């Protein structure tokens, strides 16, 4: 007979692994020693043998230098607005809410995060990570169908930006409600001669709390012109 006593305060529940994909750009692989962009990417990293990275044009690549990091710690470099980094065929299973976090440096600039099912053609907006004057962590939450099995993620910069330590993980956090934050009008003349009729020739832009901006000119009404 063996008596086994286990103290309750010594028992810890196993913490569920929530990380689905992580990329620190610090592996020594063919696609991470480059000085120019590549049309195809590396495979592996533990989530899928089919995983592929794609850099847009010659404006987005992996740098190993002292631009905000040490020489031994590479990072993603985006040097023009509209340049993007895409990770394709990330394997997911029975998830509903995902969080993508990244270390981003780019003072006053935005890193737009989009996602799609790997076989789909169109991208969905997930959110915006604001760039700062030094590397700082940013995060976006977004919902996906729980039937999703393969996911693509795209990061698009609005200018010169450095990005490191991207992590995609499952979360049970509640996604904040997206509401209208502000509206702005551009391209409209503001001087009229008495007797002129009002005609709007500008653009009305709405900005939402998740960072999305949208042209809402066709949904706008103007009143009160005298």
Buried (B, 14 or more C-beta within 10 A) or exposed (E): EEEEEEEEEEEEEEEEEBEBBBBBBBEEBEBBEBEEBBEEBBBEBEBBEEBBBBBBEEBBBBBBEEEBBEEEBBBBBBBBBBBBBBBBBBBBEEBEBBBBBBBBBBEEBBBBBBBBBBEEEEBEBBBBBBBBEEBEEBBBBBEBEEEBBBBBBBBBBBBBBBBBBBBBBBBEEEBEEEEEEEEEBEEEEEEEEEEEEEEBEBBBBBBBEBBBBEEEBEEBEEEEEE
